[in-house]
C-alpha cells in the first residue's frame, strides 16, 4: 500500500532542551537505537527522484521505495515500506536485480510521538537533526508547540545535507557511518 510521507527537519543545537520540551508536552518516547541505511541505485533512480533503501533498526529490517518526491513547505513523497526478515538476503536480491549500494548512512536515533505526529532525534556523524513527520497540520502544531521557526525548516535529505557539509569543508563524500564496518 502506498502512503504519503510528509516531513521536515530542523538542525538541533541543544538536544537536551528539545527532549525536555518534548517531555513537558507529553510526547511518548517510542524507540531508541542505532539505525543502518543502505541506499540502492542502478544509475537511474536518484536522477528520477526515486529512493530505494534497505534499513536495519534493531531486529527490524525495512525495504522502502519513495517516489514523487517534492519539496515545498515540507518534503513529501509517495512511500511503500515492507518489513523483510533477512537484511543480507534482501540486499542480495536487490544486487541480483542490478541495484548496487550507492550510499550508506547511519544514525543514532530516538523516536517520539506527540499527538499522532512522529518526531525523531537523529544523531548523524556531522550533526543532530530533528525530523517531524505526520500530517501538515500535525507538523505545524509540533513546530509551534516546540517554539521552532518554520523558516528554519529543512526539506533536504541527509544525503543532500551531507553533500553541502562536504562542499563547505572541502571534503570528499564517503559513506556516512560511525564505524567503518558495513553490513
Rosetta constraint file for C-alpha pairs under 8 A:
AtomPair CA 1 CA 80 HARMONIC 6.24 0.50
AtomPair CA 2 CA 78 HARMONIC 6.28 0.50
AtomPair CA 2 CA 79 HARMONIC 5.48 0.50
AtomPair CA 2 CA 80 HARMONIC 4.96 0.50
AtomPair CA 3 CA 78 HARMONIC 5.76 0.50
AtomPair CA 3 CA 79 HARMONIC 5.22 0.50
AtomPair CA 3 CA 80 HARMONIC 6.44 0.50
AtomPair CA 4 CA 76 HARMONIC 6.98 0.50
AtomPair CA 4 CA 77 HARMONIC 5.82 0.50
AtomPair CA 4 CA 78 HARMONIC 4.77 0.50
AtomPair CA 4 CA 79 HARMONIC 5.96 0.50
AtomPair CA 5 CA 75 HARMONIC 7.99 0.50
AtomPair CA 5 CA 76 HARMONIC 5.47 0.50
AtomPair CA 5 CA 77 HARMONIC 5.23 0.50
AtomPair CA 5 CA 78 HARMONIC 6.19 0.50
AtomPair CA 5 CA 79 HARMONIC 6.31 0.50
AtomPair CA 5 CA 133 HARMONIC 7.22 0.50
AtomPair CA 5 CA 134 HARMONIC 7.15 0.50
AtomPair CA 6 CA 74 HARMONIC 6.37 0.50
AtomPair CA 6 CA 75 HARMONIC 5.83 0.50
AtomPair CA 6 CA 76 HARMONIC 4.55 0.50
AtomPair CA 6 CA 77 HARMONIC 6.81 0.50
AtomPair CA 6 CA 133 HARMONIC 5.66 0.50
AtomPair CA 6 CA 134 HARMONIC 5.77 0.50
AtomPair CA 6 CA 135 HARMONIC 6.45 0.50
AtomPair CA 6 CA 136 HARMONIC 7.01 0.50
AtomPair CA 7 CA 74 HARMONIC 5.61 0.50
AtomPair CA 7 CA 75 HARMONIC 5.39 0.50
AtomPair CA 7 CA 76 HARMONIC 6.53 0.50
AtomPair CA 7 CA 131 HARMONIC 6.73 0.50
AtomPair CA 7 CA 132 HARMONIC 5.46 0.50
AtomPair CA 7 CA 133 HARMONIC 4.26 0.50
AtomPair CA 7 CA 134 HARMONIC 6.55 0.50
AtomPair CA 7 CA 139 HARMONIC 7.50 0.50
AtomPair CA 7 CA 155 HARMONIC 7.58 0.50
AtomPair CA 8 CA 74 HARMONIC 5.34 0.50
AtomPair CA 8 CA 75 HARMONIC 6.12 0.50
AtomPair CA 8 CA 131 HARMONIC 5.70 0.50
AtomPair CA 8 CA 132 HARMONIC 5.48 0.50
AtomPair CA 8 CA 133 HARMONIC 6.75 0.50
AtomPair CA 8 CA 139 HARMONIC 7.99 0.50
AtomPair CA 8 CA 153 HARMONIC 6.11 0.50
AtomPair CA 8 CA 154 HARMONIC 5.77 0.50
AtomPair CA 8 CA 155 HARMONIC 5.45 0.50
AtomPair CA 9 CA 129 HARMONIC 6.40 0.50
AtomPair CA 9 CA 130 HARMONIC 5.42 0.50
AtomPair CA 9 CA 131 HARMONIC 4.29 0.50
AtomPair CA 9 CA 132 HARMONIC 6.26 0.50
AtomPair CA 9 CA 153 HARMONIC 5.68 0.50
AtomPair CA 9 CA 154 HARMONIC 4.83 0.50
AtomPair CA 9 CA 155 HARMONIC 6.34 0.50
AtomPair CA 9 CA 156 HARMONIC 7.93 0.50
AtomPair CA 10 CA 129 HARMONIC 5.55 0.50
AtomPair CA 10 CA 130 HARMONIC 5.20 0.50
AtomPair CA 10 CA 131 HARMONIC 6.53 0.50
AtomPair CA 10 CA 152 HARMONIC 6.72 0.50
AtomPair CA 10 CA 153 HARMONIC 5.23 0.50
AtomPair CA 10 CA 154 HARMONIC 5.86 0.50
AtomPair CA 11 CA 127 HARMONIC 7.68 0.50
AtomPair CA 11 CA 128 HARMONIC 6.16 0.50
AtomPair CA 11 CA 129 HARMONIC 4.46 0.50
AtomPair CA 11 CA 130 HARMONIC 6.35 0.50
AtomPair CA 11 CA 154 HARMONIC 8.00 0.50
AtomPair CA 12 CA 18 HARMONIC 7.91 0.50
AtomPair CA 12 CA 127 HARMONIC 7.83 0.50
AtomPair CA 12 CA 128 HARMONIC 5.36 0.50
AtomPair CA 12 CA 129 HARMONIC 5.14 0.50
AtomPair CA 12 CA 130 HARMONIC 6.41 0.50
AtomPair CA 13 CA 128 HARMONIC 7.29 0.50
AtomPair CA 14 CA 18 HARMONIC 6.69 0.50
AtomPair CA 15 CA 19 HARMONIC 6.24 0.50
AtomPair CA 15 CA 128 HARMONIC 7.77 0.50
AtomPair CA 16 CA 20 HARMONIC 6.05 0.50
AtomPair CA 17 CA 21 HARMONIC 6.22 0.50
AtomPair CA 18 CA 22 HARMONIC 6.13 0.50
AtomPair CA 18 CA 146 HARMONIC 7.65 0.50
AtomPair CA 19 CA 23 HARMONIC 6.15 0.50
AtomPair CA 20 CA 24 HARMONIC 6.11 0.50
AtomPair CA 21 CA 25 HARMONIC 6.20 0.50
AtomPair CA 21 CA 146 HARMONIC 6.60 0.50
AtomPair CA 22 CA 26 HARMONIC 6.38 0.50
AtomPair CA 22 CA 27 HARMONIC 5.20 0.50
AtomPair CA 22 CA 114 HARMONIC 7.90 0.50
AtomPair CA 22 CA 146 HARMONIC 7.54 0.50
AtomPair CA 23 CA 27 HARMONIC 5.37 0.50
AtomPair CA 23 CA 28 HARMONIC 7.43 0.50
AtomPair CA 25 CA 114 HARMONIC 7.76 0.50
AtomPair CA 25 CA 145 HARMONIC 7.87 0.50
AtomPair CA 26 CA 114 HARMONIC 6.94 0.50
AtomPair CA 27 CA 112 HARMONIC 6.02 0.50
AtomPair CA 27 CA 113 HARMONIC 5.47 0.50
AtomPair CA 27 CA 114 HARMONIC 4.53 0.50
AtomPair CA 27 CA 115 HARMONIC 7.67 0.50
AtomPair CA 28 CA 112 HARMONIC 5.25 0.50
AtomPair CA 28 CA 113 HARMONIC 5.23 0.50
AtomPair CA 28 CA 114 HARMONIC 6.55 0.50
AtomPair CA 29 CA 110 HARMONIC 7.38 0.50
AtomPair CA 29 CA 111 HARMONIC 5.85 0.50
AtomPair CA 29 CA 112 HARMONIC 4.28 0.50
AtomPair CA 29 CA 113 HARMONIC 6.59 0.50
AtomPair CA 30 CA 110 HARMONIC 7.79 0.50
AtomPair CA 30 CA 111 HARMONIC 5.51 0.50
AtomPair CA 30 CA 112 HARMONIC 5.37 0.50
AtomPair CA 30 CA 113 HARMONIC 6.89 0.50
AtomPair CA 31 CA 110 HARMONIC 5.93 0.50
AtomPair CA 31 CA 111 HARMONIC 5.28 0.50
AtomPair CA 31 CA 112 HARMONIC 7.34 0.50
AtomPair CA 32 CA 108 HARMONIC 7.68 0.50
AtomPair CA 32 CA 109 HARMONIC 5.64 0.50
AtomPair CA 32 CA 110 HARMONIC 4.24 0.50
AtomPair CA 32 CA 111 HARMONIC 6.15 0.50
AtomPair CA 33 CA 57 HARMONIC 7.11 0.50
AtomPair CA 33 CA 58 HARMONIC 6.91 0.50
AtomPair CA 33 CA 108 HARMONIC 5.70 0.50
AtomPair CA 33 CA 109 HARMONIC 5.58 0.50
AtomPair CA 33 CA 110 HARMONIC 6.61 0.50
AtomPair CA 34 CA 57 HARMONIC 6.22 0.50
AtomPair CA 34 CA 58 HARMONIC 6.94 0.50
AtomPair CA 34 CA 106 HARMONIC 7.43 0.50
AtomPair CA 34 CA 107 HARMONIC 5.98 0.50
AtomPair CA 34 CA 108 HARMONIC 4.53 0.50
AtomPair CA 34 CA 109 HARMONIC 6.26 0.50
AtomPair CA 35 CA 55 HARMONIC 7.08 0.50
AtomPair CA 35 CA 56 HARMONIC 5.78 0.50
AtomPair CA 35 CA 57 HARMONIC 4.64 0.50
AtomPair CA 35 CA 58 HARMONIC 7.28 0.50
AtomPair CA 35 CA 106 HARMONIC 5.58 0.50
AtomPair CA 35 CA 107 HARMONIC 5.29 0.50
AtomPair CA 35 CA 108 HARMONIC 6.14 0.50
AtomPair CA 35 CA 109 HARMONIC 7.03 0.50
AtomPair CA 36 CA 55 HARMONIC 5.67 0.50
AtomPair CA 36 CA 56 HARMONIC 5.13 0.50
AtomPair CA 36 CA 57 HARMONIC 6.56 0.50
AtomPair CA 36 CA 104 HARMONIC 7.48 0.50
AtomPair CA 36 CA 105 HARMONIC 6.31 0.50
AtomPair CA 36 CA 106 HARMONIC 4.62 0.50
AtomPair CA 36 CA 107 HARMONIC 6.80 0.50
AtomPair CA 37 CA 53 HARMONIC 6.62 0.50
AtomPair CA 37 CA 54 HARMONIC 5.83 0.50
AtomPair CA 37 CA 55 HARMONIC 4.46 0.50
AtomPair CA 37 CA 56 HARMONIC 6.49 0.50
AtomPair CA 37 CA 104 HARMONIC 5.65 0.50
AtomPair CA 37 CA 105 HARMONIC 5.31 0.50
AtomPair CA 37 CA 106 HARMONIC 5.96 0.50
AtomPair CA 38 CA 53 HARMONIC 5.64 0.50
AtomPair CA 38 CA 54 HARMONIC 5.25 0.50
AtomPair CA 38 CA 55 HARMONIC 6.38 0.50
AtomPair CA 38 CA 101 HARMONIC 6.14 0.50
AtomPair CA 38 CA 102 HARMONIC 7.62 0.50
AtomPair CA 38 CA 103 HARMONIC 6.10 0.50
AtomPair CA 38 CA 104 HARMONIC 4.60 0.50
AtomPair CA 38 CA 105 HARMONIC 6.71 0.50
AtomPair CA 39 CA 51 HARMONIC 7.16 0.50
AtomPair CA 39 CA 52 HARMONIC 5.85 0.50
AtomPair CA 39 CA 53 HARMONIC 4.45 0.50
AtomPair CA 39 CA 54 HARMONIC 6.50 0.50
AtomPair CA 39 CA 101 HARMONIC 5.60 0.50
AtomPair CA 39 CA 102 HARMONIC 5.75 0.50
AtomPair CA 39 CA 103 HARMONIC 5.25 0.50
AtomPair CA 39 CA 104 HARMONIC 6.11 0.50
AtomPair CA 40 CA 51 HARMONIC 7.57 0.50
AtomPair CA 40 CA 52 HARMONIC 5.42 0.50
AtomPair CA 40 CA 53 HARMONIC 5.99 0.50
AtomPair CA 40 CA 54 HARMONIC 7.81 0.50
AtomPair CA 40 CA 94 HARMONIC 7.82 0.50
AtomPair CA 40 CA 99 HARMONIC 5.62 0.50
AtomPair CA 40 CA 100 HARMONIC 5.20 0.50
AtomPair CA 40 CA 101 HARMONIC 4.43 0.50
AtomPair CA 40 CA 102 HARMONIC 5.37 0.50
AtomPair CA 40 CA 103 HARMONIC 7.20 0.50
AtomPair CA 41 CA 45 HARMONIC 5.58 0.50
AtomPair CA 41 CA 46 HARMONIC 7.03 0.50
AtomPair CA 41 CA 51 HARMONIC 7.95 0.50
AtomPair CA 41 CA 52 HARMONIC 7.00 0.50
AtomPair CA 41 CA 99 HARMONIC 5.04 0.50
AtomPair CA 41 CA 100 HARMONIC 5.58 0.50
AtomPair CA 41 CA 101 HARMONIC 6.49 0.50
AtomPair CA 41 CA 102 HARMONIC 5.88 0.50
AtomPair CA 42 CA 98 HARMONIC 6.12 0.50
AtomPair CA 42 CA 99 HARMONIC 4.70 0.50
AtomPair CA 42 CA 100 HARMONIC 6.28 0.50
AtomPair CA 43 CA 47 HARMONIC 7.76 0.50
AtomPair CA 44 CA 48 HARMONIC 6.31 0.50
AtomPair CA 45 CA 49 HARMONIC 6.28 0.50
AtomPair CA 45 CA 50 HARMONIC 4.93 0.50
AtomPair CA 45 CA 51 HARMONIC 6.59 0.50
AtomPair CA 45 CA 52 HARMONIC 7.81 0.50
AtomPair CA 46 CA 50 HARMONIC 5.39 0.50
AtomPair CA 46 CA 51 HARMONIC 6.51 0.50
AtomPair CA 49 CA 67 HARMONIC 6.48 0.50
AtomPair CA 49 CA 68 HARMONIC 6.83 0.50
AtomPair CA 49 CA 69 HARMONIC 6.25 0.50
AtomPair CA 50 CA 65 HARMONIC 7.25 0.50
AtomPair CA 50 CA 66 HARMONIC 5.65 0.50
AtomPair CA 50 CA 67 HARMONIC 4.85 0.50
AtomPair CA 50 CA 68 HARMONIC 7.27 0.50
AtomPair CA 50 CA 69 HARMONIC 7.38 0.50
AtomPair CA 51 CA 64 HARMONIC 7.64 0.50
AtomPair CA 51 CA 65 HARMONIC 5.63 0.50
AtomPair CA 51 CA 66 HARMONIC 4.97 0.50
AtomPair CA 51 CA 67 HARMONIC 6.70 0.50
AtomPair CA 52 CA 63 HARMONIC 7.45 0.50
AtomPair CA 52 CA 64 HARMONIC 5.78 0.50
AtomPair CA 52 CA 65 HARMONIC 4.71 0.50
AtomPair CA 52 CA 66 HARMONIC 6.64 0.50
AtomPair CA 53 CA 63 HARMONIC 5.77 0.50
AtomPair CA 53 CA 64 HARMONIC 5.13 0.50
AtomPair CA 53 CA 65 HARMONIC 6.57 0.50
AtomPair CA 54 CA 61 HARMONIC 7.11 0.50
AtomPair CA 54 CA 62 HARMONIC 5.76 0.50
AtomPair CA 54 CA 63 HARMONIC 4.55 0.50
AtomPair CA 54 CA 64 HARMONIC 6.39 0.50
AtomPair CA 54 CA 87 HARMONIC 7.54 0.50
AtomPair CA 54 CA 91 HARMONIC 7.49 0.50
AtomPair CA 55 CA 61 HARMONIC 5.49 0.50
AtomPair CA 55 CA 62 HARMONIC 5.11 0.50
AtomPair CA 55 CA 63 HARMONIC 6.39 0.50
AtomPair CA 55 CA 64 HARMONIC 7.93 0.50
AtomPair CA 55 CA 87 HARMONIC 7.97 0.50
AtomPair CA 56 CA 60 HARMONIC 5.86 0.50
AtomPair CA 56 CA 61 HARMONIC 4.56 0.50
AtomPair CA 56 CA 62 HARMONIC 6.62 0.50
AtomPair CA 56 CA 87 HARMONIC 7.13 0.50
AtomPair CA 57 CA 61 HARMONIC 6.42 0.50
AtomPair CA 60 CA 83 HARMONIC 7.18 0.50
AtomPair CA 60 CA 84 HARMONIC 7.71 0.50
AtomPair CA 60 CA 85 HARMONIC 7.53 0.50
AtomPair CA 61 CA 83 HARMONIC 5.71 0.50
AtomPair CA 61 CA 84 HARMONIC 5.40 0.50
AtomPair CA 61 CA 85 HARMONIC 6.45 0.50
AtomPair CA 61 CA 86 HARMONIC 6.99 0.50
AtomPair CA 61 CA 87 HARMONIC 6.00 0.50
AtomPair CA 62 CA 81 HARMONIC 6.52 0.50
AtomPair CA 62 CA 82 HARMONIC 5.61 0.50
AtomPair CA 62 CA 83 HARMONIC 4.41 0.50
AtomPair CA 62 CA 84 HARMONIC 5.72 0.50
AtomPair CA 63 CA 81 HARMONIC 5.65 0.50
AtomPair CA 63 CA 82 HARMONIC 5.38 0.50
AtomPair CA 63 CA 83 HARMONIC 6.29 0.50
AtomPair CA 63 CA 84 HARMONIC 6.81 0.50
AtomPair CA 64 CA 79 HARMONIC 6.93 0.50
AtomPair CA 64 CA 80 HARMONIC 5.68 0.50
AtomPair CA 64 CA 81 HARMONIC 4.45 0.50
AtomPair CA 64 CA 82 HARMONIC 6.64 0.50
AtomPair CA 65 CA 79 HARMONIC 5.71 0.50
AtomPair CA 65 CA 80 HARMONIC 5.24 0.50
AtomPair CA 65 CA 81 HARMONIC 6.54 0.50
AtomPair CA 66 CA 77 HARMONIC 5.97 0.50
AtomPair CA 66 CA 78 HARMONIC 5.52 0.50
AtomPair CA 66 CA 79 HARMONIC 4.55 0.50
AtomPair CA 66 CA 80 HARMONIC 6.60 0.50
AtomPair CA 67 CA 77 HARMONIC 5.76 0.50
AtomPair CA 67 CA 78 HARMONIC 5.18 0.50
AtomPair CA 67 CA 79 HARMONIC 6.57 0.50
AtomPair CA 68 CA 76 HARMONIC 7.79 0.50
AtomPair CA 68 CA 77 HARMONIC 5.32 0.50
AtomPair CA 68 CA 78 HARMONIC 5.84 0.50
AtomPair CA 69 CA 75 HARMONIC 7.06 0.50
AtomPair CA 69 CA 76 HARMONIC 5.58 0.50
AtomPair CA 69 CA 77 HARMONIC 4.29 0.50
AtomPair CA 69 CA 78 HARMONIC 7.00 0.50
AtomPair CA 70 CA 75 HARMONIC 5.77 0.50
AtomPair CA 70 CA 76 HARMONIC 5.28 0.50
AtomPair CA 70 CA 77 HARMONIC 6.41 0.50
AtomPair CA 71 CA 75 HARMONIC 4.46 0.50
AtomPair CA 71 CA 76 HARMONIC 6.34 0.50
AtomPair CA 71 CA 155 HARMONIC 6.22 0.50
AtomPair CA 72 CA 155 HARMONIC 7.63 0.50
AtomPair CA 73 CA 155 HARMONIC 7.79 0.50
AtomPair CA 74 CA 154 HARMONIC 7.94 0.50
AtomPair CA 74 CA 155 HARMONIC 5.92 0.50
AtomPair CA 75 CA 155 HARMONIC 5.07 0.50
AtomPair CA 75 CA 156 HARMONIC 7.60 0.50
AtomPair CA 84 CA 90 HARMONIC 7.24 0.50
AtomPair CA 86 CA 90 HARMONIC 6.21 0.50
AtomPair CA 87 CA 91 HARMONIC 6.12 0.50
AtomPair CA 88 CA 92 HARMONIC 6.19 0.50
AtomPair CA 88 CA 183 HARMONIC 7.79 0.50
AtomPair CA 89 CA 93 HARMONIC 6.22 0.50
AtomPair CA 90 CA 94 HARMONIC 6.25 0.50
AtomPair CA 91 CA 95 HARMONIC 6.16 0.50
AtomPair CA 92 CA 96 HARMONIC 6.00 0.50
AtomPair CA 93 CA 97 HARMONIC 6.31 0.50
AtomPair CA 94 CA 98 HARMONIC 6.63 0.50
AtomPair CA 94 CA 99 HARMONIC 5.38 0.50
AtomPair CA 94 CA 100 HARMONIC 7.27 0.50
AtomPair CA 95 CA 99 HARMONIC 4.75 0.50
AtomPair CA 95 CA 100 HARMONIC 5.40 0.50
AtomPair CA 103 CA 174 HARMONIC 7.86 0.50
AtomPair CA 103 CA 175 HARMONIC 5.75 0.50
AtomPair CA 103 CA 176 HARMONIC 7.97 0.50
AtomPair CA 104 CA 175 HARMONIC 4.96 0.50
AtomPair CA 104 CA 176 HARMONIC 6.02 0.50
AtomPair CA 104 CA 177 HARMONIC 7.10 0.50
AtomPair CA 105 CA 175 HARMONIC 5.98 0.50
AtomPair CA 105 CA 176 HARMONIC 4.40 0.50
AtomPair CA 105 CA 177 HARMONIC 5.53 0.50
AtomPair CA 106 CA 124 HARMONIC 6.58 0.50
AtomPair CA 106 CA 176 HARMONIC 6.14 0.50
AtomPair CA 106 CA 177 HARMONIC 5.11 0.50
AtomPair CA 106 CA 178 HARMONIC 6.80 0.50
AtomPair CA 107 CA 122 HARMONIC 5.97 0.50
AtomPair CA 107 CA 123 HARMONIC 5.38 0.50
AtomPair CA 107 CA 124 HARMONIC 4.77 0.50
AtomPair CA 107 CA 125 HARMONIC 7.56 0.50
AtomPair CA 107 CA 177 HARMONIC 7.71 0.50
AtomPair CA 107 CA 178 HARMONIC 7.89 0.50
AtomPair CA 108 CA 122 HARMONIC 5.86 0.50
AtomPair CA 108 CA 123 HARMONIC 5.04 0.50
AtomPair CA 108 CA 124 HARMONIC 6.67 0.50
AtomPair CA 109 CA 120 HARMONIC 6.49 0.50
AtomPair CA 109 CA 121 HARMONIC 5.46 0.50
AtomPair CA 109 CA 122 HARMONIC 4.51 0.50
AtomPair CA 109 CA 123 HARMONIC 6.11 0.50
AtomPair CA 110 CA 120 HARMONIC 5.56 0.50
AtomPair CA 110 CA 121 HARMONIC 5.17 0.50
AtomPair CA 110 CA 122 HARMONIC 6.74 0.50
AtomPair CA 111 CA 118 HARMONIC 7.01 0.50
AtomPair CA 111 CA 119 HARMONIC 5.73 0.50
AtomPair CA 111 CA 120 HARMONIC 4.44 0.50
AtomPair CA 111 CA 121 HARMONIC 6.50 0.50
AtomPair CA 112 CA 118 HARMONIC 5.86 0.50
AtomPair CA 112 CA 119 HARMONIC 5.01 0.50
AtomPair CA 112 CA 120 HARMONIC 6.22 0.50
AtomPair CA 113 CA 117 HARMONIC 5.49 0.50
AtomPair CA 113 CA 118 HARMONIC 4.69 0.50
AtomPair CA 113 CA 119 HARMONIC 6.03 0.50
AtomPair CA 114 CA 118 HARMONIC 6.59 0.50
AtomPair CA 114 CA 119 HARMONIC 7.45 0.50
AtomPair CA 114 CA 142 HARMONIC 7.62 0.50
AtomPair CA 115 CA 138 HARMONIC 7.50 0.50
AtomPair CA 116 CA 134 HARMONIC 7.31 0.50
AtomPair CA 116 CA 138 HARMONIC 7.42 0.50
AtomPair CA 117 CA 132 HARMONIC 7.06 0.50
AtomPair CA 117 CA 133 HARMONIC 5.97 0.50
AtomPair CA 117 CA 134 HARMONIC 4.90 0.50
AtomPair CA 117 CA 135 HARMONIC 7.34 0.50
AtomPair CA 117 CA 138 HARMONIC 5.85 0.50
AtomPair CA 117 CA 139 HARMONIC 6.68 0.50
AtomPair CA 117 CA 142 HARMONIC 7.69 0.50
AtomPair CA 118 CA 132 HARMONIC 5.81 0.50
AtomPair CA 118 CA 133 HARMONIC 5.10 0.50
AtomPair CA 118 CA 134 HARMONIC 6.24 0.50
AtomPair CA 119 CA 130 HARMONIC 6.76 0.50
AtomPair CA 119 CA 131 HARMONIC 5.66 0.50
AtomPair CA 119 CA 132 HARMONIC 4.60 0.50
AtomPair CA 119 CA 133 HARMONIC 6.39 0.50
AtomPair CA 120 CA 130 HARMONIC 5.47 0.50
AtomPair CA 120 CA 131 HARMONIC 5.09 0.50
AtomPair CA 120 CA 132 HARMONIC 6.56 0.50
AtomPair CA 121 CA 128 HARMONIC 7.02 0.50
AtomPair CA 121 CA 129 HARMONIC 5.88 0.50
AtomPair CA 121 CA 130 HARMONIC 4.53 0.50
AtomPair CA 121 CA 131 HARMONIC 6.57 0.50
AtomPair CA 122 CA 128 HARMONIC 5.60 0.50
AtomPair CA 122 CA 129 HARMONIC 5.22 0.50
AtomPair CA 122 CA 130 HARMONIC 6.05 0.50
AtomPair CA 122 CA 131 HARMONIC 7.48 0.50
AtomPair CA 123 CA 127 HARMONIC 6.10 0.50
AtomPair CA 123 CA 128 HARMONIC 4.44 0.50
AtomPair CA 123 CA 129 HARMONIC 6.55 0.50
AtomPair CA 124 CA 128 HARMONIC 6.03 0.50
AtomPair CA 124 CA 129 HARMONIC 7.94 0.50
AtomPair CA 124 CA 176 HARMONIC 7.69 0.50
AtomPair CA 124 CA 177 HARMONIC 7.95 0.50
AtomPair CA 124 CA 178 HARMONIC 7.93 0.50
AtomPair CA 125 CA 176 HARMONIC 6.68 0.50
AtomPair CA 125 CA 177 HARMONIC 6.80 0.50
AtomPair CA 125 CA 178 HARMONIC 6.30 0.50
AtomPair CA 126 CA 162 HARMONIC 7.60 0.50
AtomPair CA 126 CA 165 HARMONIC 7.82 0.50
AtomPair CA 132 CA 139 HARMONIC 6.21 0.50
AtomPair CA 132 CA 142 HARMONIC 7.85 0.50
AtomPair CA 133 CA 139 HARMONIC 6.45 0.50
AtomPair CA 134 CA 138 HARMONIC 5.99 0.50
AtomPair CA 134 CA 139 HARMONIC 5.97 0.50
AtomPair CA 135 CA 139 HARMONIC 6.04 0.50
AtomPair CA 136 CA 140 HARMONIC 6.18 0.50
AtomPair CA 137 CA 141 HARMONIC 6.11 0.50
AtomPair CA 138 CA 142 HARMONIC 6.30 0.50
AtomPair CA 139 CA 143 HARMONIC 6.19 0.50
AtomPair CA 140 CA 144 HARMONIC 6.18 0.50
AtomPair CA 141 CA 145 HARMONIC 6.08 0.50
AtomPair CA 142 CA 146 HARMONIC 6.01 0.50
AtomPair CA 143 CA 147 HARMONIC 6.17 0.50
AtomPair CA 143 CA 148 HARMONIC 5.24 0.50
AtomPair CA 143 CA 149 HARMONIC 7.42 0.50
AtomPair CA 143 CA 150 HARMONIC 6.89 0.50
AtomPair CA 144 CA 148 HARMONIC 6.17 0.50
AtomPair CA 148 CA 152 HARMONIC 7.84 0.50
AtomPair CA 149 CA 153 HARMONIC 7.26 0.50
AtomPair CA 156 CA 160 HARMONIC 5.75 0.50
AtomPair CA 156 CA 161 HARMONIC 6.29 0.50
AtomPair CA 157 CA 161 HARMONIC 6.24 0.50
AtomPair CA 158 CA 162 HARMONIC 5.94 0.50
AtomPair CA 159 CA 163 HARMONIC 6.12 0.50
AtomPair CA 160 CA 164 HARMONIC 6.23 0.50
AtomPair CA 161 CA 165 HARMONIC 6.20 0.50
AtomPair CA 162 CA 166 HARMONIC 6.09 0.50
AtomPair CA 162 CA 173 HARMONIC 7.64 0.50
AtomPair CA 163 CA 167 HARMONIC 6.20 0.50
AtomPair CA 163 CA 173 HARMONIC 6.77 0.50
AtomPair CA 164 CA 168 HARMONIC 6.11 0.50
AtomPair CA 165 CA 169 HARMONIC 6.16 0.50
AtomPair CA 166 CA 170 HARMONIC 5.56 0.50
AtomPair CA 166 CA 171 HARMONIC 4.72 0.50
AtomPair CA 166 CA 172 HARMONIC 6.23 0.50
AtomPair CA 166 CA 173 HARMONIC 6.13 0.50
AtomPair CA 167 CA 171 HARMONIC 6.39 0.50
